[in-house]
């Protein structure tokens, strides 16, 4: 019984870190998407001003 509880704790930590890593990855992809969208929009606006 004691060995079972000791072996579950590292798995819980790994699971928790994996969840945090997945959340961070999704957040970084979302931020990169917004940055791409804003840069593209401002580039189109700049080209519209010149043209």
N, CA, C and O atoms as a Tripos MOL2 file, in Angstrom:
@<TRIPOS>MOLECULE
protein
  204   203    51     0     0
PROTEIN
NO_CHARGES

@<TRIPOS>ATOM
      1 N           0.8270   -1.1980    0.0000 N.3       1 UNK1
      2 CA          0.0000    0.0000    0.0000 C.3       1 UNK1
      3 C           0.8680    1.2580    0.0000 C.2       1 UNK1
      4 O           0.5740    2.2260   -0.7010 O.2       1 UNK1
      5 N           1.9390    1.2310    0.7940 N.am      2 UNK2
      6 CA          2.8200    2.3860    0.8760 C.3       2 UNK2
      7 C           3.5510    2.6030   -0.4510 C.2       2 UNK2
      8 O           3.7260    3.7390   -0.8940 O.2       2 UNK2
      9 N           3.9760    1.5030   -1.0790 N.am      3 UNK3
     10 CA          4.6690    1.6340   -2.3530 C.3       3 UNK3
     11 C           3.7440    2.1860   -3.4300 C.2       3 UNK3
     12 O           4.1810    2.9250   -4.3130 O.2       3 UNK3
     13 N           2.4810    1.8300   -3.3570 N.am      4 UNK4
     14 CA          1.5360    2.3290   -4.3610 C.3       4 UNK4
     15 C           1.3770    3.8430   -4.2510 C.2       4 UNK4
     16 O           1.3530    4.5330   -5.2700 O.2       4 UNK4
     17 N           1.2670    4.3640   -3.0410 N.am      5 UNK5
     18 CA          1.1150    5.8150   -2.8880 C.3       5 UNK5
     19 C           2.3990    6.5420   -3.2490 C.2       5 UNK5
     20 O           2.3440    7.6460   -3.7900 O.2       5 UNK5
     21 N           3.5520    5.9530   -2.9630 N.am      6 UNK6
     22 CA          4.8080    6.6040   -3.3200 C.3       6 UNK6
     23 C           5.0180    6.6340   -4.8300 C.2       6 UNK6
     24 O           5.6010    7.5820   -5.3540 O.2       6 UNK6
     25 N           4.5510    5.6100   -5.5290 N.am      7 UNK7
     26 CA          4.7370    5.5880   -6.9750 C.3       7 UNK7
     27 C           3.7210    6.4700   -7.6920 C.2       7 UNK7
     28 O           3.9480    6.8510   -8.8410 O.2       7 UNK7
     29 N           2.6210    6.8000   -7.0510 N.am      8 UNK8
     30 CA          1.6170    7.6490   -7.6960 C.3       8 UNK8
     31 C           2.0100    9.1280   -7.6770 C.2       8 UNK8
     32 O           1.6300    9.8840   -8.5710 O.2       8 UNK8
     33 N           2.7680    9.5360   -6.6630 N.am      9 UNK9
     34 CA          3.1120   10.9520   -6.5520 C.3       9 UNK9
     35 C           3.9400   11.4710   -7.7280 C.2       9 UNK9
     36 O           3.6030   12.5200   -8.2780 O.2       9 UNK9
     37 N           5.0250   10.7720   -8.1420 N.am     10 UNK10
     38 CA          5.7690   11.2870   -9.3020 C.3      10 UNK10
     39 C           4.9180   11.3300  -10.5710 C.2      10 UNK10
     40 O           5.0730   12.2310  -11.3960 O.2      10 UNK10
     41 N           4.0170   10.3550  -10.7250 N.am     11 UNK11
     42 CA          3.1540   10.3740  -11.9060 C.3      11 UNK11
     43 C           2.2210   11.5730  -11.8800 C.2      11 UNK11
     44 O           1.9390   12.1650  -12.9220 O.2      11 UNK11
     45 N           1.7440   11.9310  -10.7060 N.am     12 UNK12
     46 CA          0.8760   13.1040  -10.5910 C.3      12 UNK12
     47 C           1.6440   14.3690  -10.9320 C.2      12 UNK12
     48 O           1.1120   15.2680  -11.5830 O.2      12 UNK12
     49 N           2.9040   14.4400  -10.4900 N.am     13 UNK13
     50 CA          3.7190   15.6160  -10.8100 C.3      13 UNK13
     51 C           3.9870   15.6950  -12.3110 C.2      13 UNK13
     52 O           3.9290   16.7720  -12.9040 O.2      13 UNK13
     53 N           4.2780   14.5520  -12.9170 N.am     14 UNK14
     54 CA          4.5270   14.5230  -14.3650 C.3      14 UNK14
     55 C           3.2690   14.9230  -15.1250 C.2      14 UNK14
     56 O           3.3250   15.6770  -16.0960 O.2      14 UNK14
     57 N           2.1240   14.3980  -14.6630 N.am     15 UNK15
     58 CA          0.8600   14.7190  -15.3050 C.3      15 UNK15
     59 C           0.5590   16.2140  -15.1910 C.2      15 UNK15
     60 O           0.0890   16.8410  -16.1410 O.2      15 UNK15
     61 N           0.8370   16.7700  -14.0120 N.am     16 UNK16
     62 CA          0.5930   18.1930  -13.7960 C.3      16 UNK16
     63 C           1.4970   19.0500  -14.6690 C.2      16 UNK16
     64 O           1.0530   20.0360  -15.2570 O.2      16 UNK16
     65 N           2.7700   18.6660  -14.7510 N.am     17 UNK17
     66 CA          3.6980   19.4240  -15.5990 C.3      17 UNK17
     67 C           3.3550   19.2770  -17.0730 C.2      17 UNK17
     68 O           3.5330   20.2210  -17.8430 O.2      17 UNK17
     69 N           2.8720   18.1270  -17.4740 N.am     18 UNK18
     70 CA          2.4770   17.9320  -18.8690 C.3      18 UNK18
     71 C           1.2900   18.8220  -19.2090 C.2      18 UNK18
     72 O           1.2190   19.3890  -20.2990 O.2      18 UNK18
     73 N           0.3540   18.9410  -18.2610 N.am     19 UNK19
     74 CA         -0.7950   19.8140  -18.4850 C.3      19 UNK19
     75 C          -0.3480   21.2650  -18.5960 C.2      19 UNK19
     76 O          -0.8220   21.9970  -19.4650 O.2      19 UNK19
     77 N           0.5730   21.6900  -17.7100 N.am     20 UNK20
     78 CA          1.0880   23.0580  -17.7740 C.3      20 UNK20
     79 C           1.8290   23.2990  -19.0910 C.2      20 UNK20
     80 O           1.6980   24.3620  -19.6990 O.2      20 UNK20
     81 N           2.6030   22.3120  -19.5230 N.am     21 UNK21
     82 CA          3.3350   22.4520  -20.7840 C.3      21 UNK21
     83 C           2.4120   22.5420  -21.9740 C.2      21 UNK21
     84 O           2.6600   23.3160  -22.8990 O.2      21 UNK21
     85 N           1.3420   21.7540  -21.9620 N.am     22 UNK22
     86 CA          0.3860   21.8080  -23.0640 C.3      22 UNK22
     87 C          -0.3300   23.1550  -23.0700 C.2      22 UNK22
     88 O          -0.5400   23.7410  -24.1320 O.2      22 UNK22
     89 N          -0.7010   23.6430  -21.9050 N.am     23 UNK23
     90 CA         -1.3580   24.9430  -21.8250 C.3      23 UNK23
     91 C          -0.4290   26.0440  -22.3100 C.2      23 UNK23
     92 O          -0.8550   26.9410  -23.0380 O.2      23 UNK23
     93 N           0.8420   25.9820  -21.9110 N.am     24 UNK24
     94 CA          1.8150   26.9800  -22.3470 C.3      24 UNK24
     95 C           2.0110   26.9180  -23.8590 C.2      24 UNK24
     96 O           2.1170   27.9570  -24.5100 O.2      24 UNK24
     97 N           2.0580   25.7170  -24.4190 N.am     25 UNK25
     98 CA          2.2130   25.5730  -25.8630 C.3      25 UNK25
     99 C           1.0430   26.1660  -26.6180 C.2      25 UNK25
    100 O           1.2340   26.8580  -27.6180 O.2      25 UNK25
    101 N          -0.1640   25.9030  -26.1520 N.am     26 UNK26
    102 CA         -1.3540   26.4590  -26.8140 C.3      26 UNK26
    103 C          -1.3580   27.9770  -26.6950 C.2      26 UNK26
    104 O          -1.7040   28.6730  -27.6490 O.2      26 UNK26
    105 N          -0.9750   28.4960  -25.5270 N.am     27 UNK27
    106 CA         -0.9410   29.9450  -25.3340 C.3      27 UNK27
    107 C           0.0970   30.5970  -26.2430 C.2      27 UNK27
    108 O          -0.1560   31.6650  -26.8010 O.2      27 UNK27
    109 N           1.2590   29.9690  -26.3980 N.am     28 UNK28
    110 CA          2.2910   30.5230  -27.2750 C.3      28 UNK28
    111 C           1.8600   30.5060  -28.7330 C.2      28 UNK28
    112 O           2.1310   31.4500  -29.4740 O.2      28 UNK28
    113 N           1.1870   29.4310  -29.1490 N.am     29 UNK29
    114 CA          0.6890   29.3680  -30.5260 C.3      29 UNK29
    115 C          -0.3590   30.4450  -30.7640 C.2      29 UNK29
    116 O          -0.3800   31.0770  -31.8200 O.2      29 UNK29
    117 N          -1.2370   30.6530  -29.7740 N.am     30 UNK30
    118 CA         -2.2610   31.6870  -29.9050 C.3      30 UNK30
    119 C          -1.6350   33.0760  -29.9810 C.2      30 UNK30
    120 O          -2.0660   33.9080  -30.7790 O.2      30 UNK30
    121 N          -0.6290   33.3300  -29.1580 N.am     31 UNK31
    122 CA          0.0330   34.6410  -29.1920 C.3      31 UNK31
    123 C           0.7640   34.8460  -30.5080 C.2      31 UNK31
    124 O           0.7680   35.9520  -31.0480 O.2      31 UNK31
    125 N           1.3760   33.8010  -31.0250 N.am     32 UNK32
    126 CA          2.0580   33.9120  -32.3150 C.3      32 UNK32
    127 C           1.0480   34.1800  -33.4220 C.2      32 UNK32
    128 O           1.3250   34.9460  -34.3450 O.2      32 UNK32
    129 N          -0.1120   33.5580  -33.3380 N.am     33 UNK33
    130 CA         -1.1560   33.8060  -34.3290 C.3      33 UNK33
    131 C          -1.6440   35.2400  -34.3000 C.2      33 UNK33
    132 O          -1.8320   35.8560  -35.3490 O.2      33 UNK33
    133 N          -1.8530   35.7780  -33.0980 N.am     34 UNK34
    134 CA         -2.2810   37.1780  -32.9880 C.3      34 UNK34
    135 C          -1.1900   38.1140  -33.4910 C.2      34 UNK34
    136 O          -1.4940   39.0980  -34.1650 O.2      34 UNK34
    137 N           0.0660   37.8320  -33.1810 N.am     35 UNK35
    138 CA          1.1620   38.6780  -33.6580 C.3      35 UNK35
    139 C           1.2250   38.6480  -35.1820 C.2      35 UNK35
    140 O           1.4220   39.6870  -35.8120 O.2      35 UNK35
    141 N           1.0620   37.4810  -35.7740 N.am     36 UNK36
    142 CA          1.0550   37.3630  -37.2350 C.3      36 UNK36
    143 C          -0.1060   38.1540  -37.8320 C.2      36 UNK36
    144 O           0.0590   38.8500  -38.8340 O.2      36 UNK36
    145 N          -1.2810   38.0430  -37.2110 N.am     37 UNK37
    146 CA         -2.4620   38.7510  -37.6920 C.3      37 UNK37
    147 C          -2.2640   40.2670  -37.6190 C.2      37 UNK37
    148 O          -2.6000   40.9800  -38.5650 O.2      37 UNK37
    149 N          -1.7280   40.7560  -36.5160 N.am     38 UNK38
    150 CA         -1.5320   42.2030  -36.3450 C.3      38 UNK38
    151 C          -0.4640   42.7240  -37.3000 C.2      38 UNK38
    152 O          -0.6240   43.7990  -37.8790 O.2      38 UNK38
    153 N           0.6110   41.9830  -37.4690 N.am     39 UNK39
    154 CA          1.6720   42.4040  -38.3940 C.3      39 UNK39
    155 C           1.1510   42.4180  -39.8290 C.2      39 UNK39
    156 O           1.4310   43.3480  -40.5860 O.2      39 UNK39
    157 N           0.3970   41.3920  -40.2000 N.am     40 UNK40
    158 CA         -0.1570   41.3400  -41.5450 C.3      40 UNK40
    159 C          -1.1330   42.4780  -41.7870 C.2      40 UNK40
    160 O          -1.1260   43.0930  -42.8530 O.2      40 UNK40
    161 N          -1.9760   42.7600  -40.7940 N.am     41 UNK41
    162 CA         -2.9450   43.8400  -40.9130 C.3      41 UNK41
    163 C          -2.2480   45.1920  -41.0190 C.2      41 UNK41
    164 O          -2.6360   46.0220  -41.8420 O.2      41 UNK41
    165 N          -1.2360   45.4230  -40.2090 N.am     42 UNK42
    166 CA         -0.5300   46.7020  -40.2670 C.3      42 UNK42
    167 C           0.2610   46.8380  -41.5630 C.2      42 UNK42
    168 O           0.4010   47.9410  -42.0920 O.2      42 UNK42
    169 N           0.7790   45.7280  -42.0780 N.am     43 UNK43
    170 CA          1.4820   45.7800  -43.3590 C.3      43 UNK43
    171 C           0.5240   46.1320  -44.4890 C.2      43 UNK43
    172 O           0.8520   46.9360  -45.3620 O.2      43 UNK43
    173 N          -0.6610   45.5270  -44.4670 N.am     44 UNK44
    174 CA         -1.6600   45.8630  -45.4890 C.3      44 UNK44
    175 C          -2.0830   47.3250  -45.3790 C.2      44 UNK44
    176 O          -2.2540   48.0010  -46.3930 O.2      44 UNK44
    177 N          -2.2490   47.8110  -44.1590 N.am     45 UNK45
    178 CA         -2.6190   49.2120  -43.9550 C.3      45 UNK45
    179 C          -1.5200   50.1310  -44.4530 C.2      45 UNK45
    180 O          -1.8110   51.1500  -45.0800 O.2      45 UNK45
    181 N          -0.2520   49.7950  -44.1880 N.am     46 UNK46
    182 CA          0.8780   50.6000  -44.6380 C.3      46 UNK46
    183 C           0.9510   50.6130  -46.1660 C.2      46 UNK46
    184 O           1.1860   51.6610  -46.7680 O.2      46 UNK46
    185 N           0.7510   49.4630  -46.7860 N.am     47 UNK47
    186 CA          0.7640   49.4090  -48.2510 C.3      47 UNK47
    187 C          -0.4190   50.1630  -48.8360 C.2      47 UNK47
    188 O          -0.3070   50.7500  -49.9120 O.2      47 UNK47
    189 N          -1.5510   50.1550  -48.1410 N.am     48 UNK48
    190 CA         -2.7230   50.9020  -48.5890 C.3      48 UNK48
    191 C          -2.4570   52.3990  -48.5160 C.2      48 UNK48
    192 O          -2.8970   53.1480  -49.3890 O.2      48 UNK48
    193 N          -1.7320   52.8520  -47.4710 N.am     49 UNK49
    194 CA         -1.4050   54.2680  -47.3410 C.3      49 UNK49
    195 C          -0.4690   54.7160  -48.4600 C.2      49 UNK49
    196 O          -0.6190   55.8080  -49.0090 O.2      49 UNK49
    197 N           0.4930   53.8630  -48.7880 N.am     50 UNK50
    198 CA          1.4590   54.2280  -49.8340 C.3      50 UNK50
    199 C           0.7790   54.2260  -51.1990 C.2      50 UNK50
    200 O           0.9750   55.1370  -52.0030 O.2      50 UNK50
    201 N          -0.0210   53.1920  -51.4500 N.am     51 UNK51
    202 CA         -0.6670   53.0350  -52.7450 C.3      51 UNK51
    203 C          -1.8260   53.9210  -52.8630 C.2      51 UNK51
    204 O          -2.4980   53.9260  -53.8950 O.2      51 UNK51
@<TRIPOS>BOND
     1     1     2 1
     2     2     3 1
     3     3     4 2
     4     3     5 am
     5     5     6 1
     6     6     7 1
     7     7     8 2
     8     7     9 am
     9     9    10 1
    10    10    11 1
    11    11    12 2
    12    11    13 am
    13    13    14 1
    14    14    15 1
    15    15    16 2
    16    15    17 am
    17    17    18 1
    18    18    19 1
    19    19    20 2
    20    19    21 am
    21    21    22 1
    22    22    23 1
    23    23    24 2
    24    23    25 am
    25    25    26 1
    26    26    27 1
    27    27    28 2
    28    27    29 am
    29    29    30 1
    30    30    31 1
    31    31    32 2
    32    31    33 am
    33    33    34 1
    34    34    35 1
    35    35    36 2
    36    35    37 am
    37    37    38 1
    38    38    39 1
    39    39    40 2
    40    39    41 am
    41    41    42 1
    42    42    43 1
    43    43    44 2
    44    43    45 am
    45    45    46 1
    46    46    47 1
    47    47    48 2
    48    47    49 am
    49    49    50 1
    50    50    51 1
    51    51    52 2
    52    51    53 am
    53    53    54 1
    54    54    55 1
    55    55    56 2
    56    55    57 am
    57    57    58 1
    58    58    59 1
    59    59    60 2
    60    59    61 am
    61    61    62 1
    62    62    63 1
    63    63    64 2
    64    63    65 am
    65    65    66 1
    66    66    67 1
    67    67    68 2
    68    67    69 am
    69    69    70 1
    70    70    71 1
    71    71    72 2
    72    71    73 am
    73    73    74 1
    74    74    75 1
    75    75    76 2
    76    75    77 am
    77    77    78 1
    78    78    79 1
    79    79    80 2
    80    79    81 am
    81    81    82 1
    82    82    83 1
    83    83    84 2
    84    83    85 am
    85    85    86 1
    86    86    87 1
    87    87    88 2
    88    87    89 am
    89    89    90 1
    90    90    91 1
    91    91    92 2
    92    91    93 am
    93    93    94 1
    94    94    95 1
    95    95    96 2
    96    95    97 am
    97    97    98 1
    98    98    99 1
    99    99   100 2
   100    99   101 am
   101   101   102 1
   102   102   103 1
   103   103   104 2
   104   103   105 am
   105   105   106 1
   106   106   107 1
   107   107   108 2
   108   107   109 am
   109   109   110 1
   110   110   111 1
   111   111   112 2
   112   111   113 am
   113   113   114 1
   114   114   115 1
   115   115   116 2
   116   115   117 am
   117   117   118 1
   118   118   119 1
   119   119   120 2
   120   119   121 am
   121   121   122 1
   122   122   123 1
   123   123   124 2
   124   123   125 am
   125   125   126 1
   126   126   127 1
   127   127   128 2
   128   127   129 am
   129   129   130 1
   130   130   131 1
   131   131   132 2
   132   131   133 am
   133   133   134 1
   134   134   135 1
   135   135   136 2
   136   135   137 am
   137   137   138 1
   138   138   139 1
   139   139   140 2
   140   139   141 am
   141   141   142 1
   142   142   143 1
   143   143   144 2
   144   143   145 am
   145   145   146 1
   146   146   147 1
   147   147   148 2
   148   147   149 am
   149   149   150 1
   150   150   151 1
   151   151   152 2
   152   151   153 am
   153   153   154 1
   154   154   155 1
   155   155   156 2
   156   155   157 am
   157   157   158 1
   158   158   159 1
   159   159   160 2
   160   159   161 am
   161   161   162 1
   162   162   163 1
   163   163   164 2
   164   163   165 am
   165   165   166 1
   166   166   167 1
   167   167   168 2
   168   167   169 am
   169   169   170 1
   170   170   171 1
   171   171   172 2
   172   171   173 am
   173   173   174 1
   174   174   175 1
   175   175   176 2
   176   175   177 am
   177   177   178 1
   178   178   179 1
   179   179   180 2
   180   179   181 am
   181   181   182 1
   182   182   183 1
   183   183   184 2
   184   183   185 am
   185   185   186 1
   186   186   187 1
   187   187   188 2
   188   187   189 am
   189   189   190 1
   190   190   191 1
   191   191   192 2
   192   191   193 am
   193   193   194 1
   194   194   195 1
   195   195   196 2
   196   195   197 am
   197   197   198 1
   198   198   199 1
   199   199   200 2
   200   199   201 am
   201   201   202 1
   202   202   203 1
   203   203   204 2
@<TRIPOS>SUBSTRUCTURE
     1 UNK1         2 RESIDUE 1 A UNK
     2 UNK2         6 RESIDUE 1 A UNK
     3 UNK3        10 RESIDUE 1 A UNK
     4 UNK4        14 RESIDUE 1 A UNK
     5 UNK5        18 RESIDUE 1 A UNK
     6 UNK6        22 RESIDUE 1 A UNK
     7 UNK7        26 RESIDUE 1 A UNK
     8 UNK8        30 RESIDUE 1 A UNK
     9 UNK9        34 RESIDUE 1 A UNK
    10 UNK10       38 RESIDUE 1 A UNK
    11 UNK11       42 RESIDUE 1 A UNK
    12 UNK12       46 RESIDUE 1 A UNK
    13 UNK13       50 RESIDUE 1 A UNK
    14 UNK14       54 RESIDUE 1 A UNK
    15 UNK15       58 RESIDUE 1 A UNK
    16 UNK16       62 RESIDUE 1 A UNK
    17 UNK17       66 RESIDUE 1 A UNK
    18 UNK18       70 RESIDUE 1 A UNK
    19 UNK19       74 RESIDUE 1 A UNK
    20 UNK20       78 RESIDUE 1 A UNK
    21 UNK21       82 RESIDUE 1 A UNK
    22 UNK22       86 RESIDUE 1 A UNK
    23 UNK23       90 RESIDUE 1 A UNK
    24 UNK24       94 RESIDUE 1 A UNK
    25 UNK25       98 RESIDUE 1 A UNK
    26 UNK26      102 RESIDUE 1 A UNK
    27 UNK27      106 RESIDUE 1 A UNK
    28 UNK28      110 RESIDUE 1 A UNK
    29 UNK29      114 RESIDUE 1 A UNK
    30 UNK30      118 RESIDUE 1 A UNK
    31 UNK31      122 RESIDUE 1 A UNK
    32 UNK32      126 RESIDUE 1 A UNK
    33 UNK33      130 RESIDUE 1 A UNK
    34 UNK34      134 RESIDUE 1 A UNK
    35 UNK35      138 RESIDUE 1 A UNK
    36 UNK36      142 RESIDUE 1 A UNK
    37 UNK37      146 RESIDUE 1 A UNK
    38 UNK38      150 RESIDUE 1 A UNK
    39 UNK39      154 RESIDUE 1 A UNK
    40 UNK40      158 RESIDUE 1 A UNK
    41 UNK41      162 RESIDUE 1 A UNK
    42 UNK42      166 RESIDUE 1 A UNK
    43 UNK43      170 RESIDUE 1 A UNK
    44 UNK44      174 RESIDUE 1 A UNK
    45 UNK45      178 RESIDUE 1 A UNK
    46 UNK46      182 RESIDUE 1 A UNK
    47 UNK47      186 RESIDUE 1 A UNK
    48 UNK48      190 RESIDUE 1 A UNK
    49 UNK49      194 RESIDUE 1 A UNK
    50 UNK50      198 RESIDUE 1 A UNK
    51 UNK51      202 RESIDUE 1 A UNK
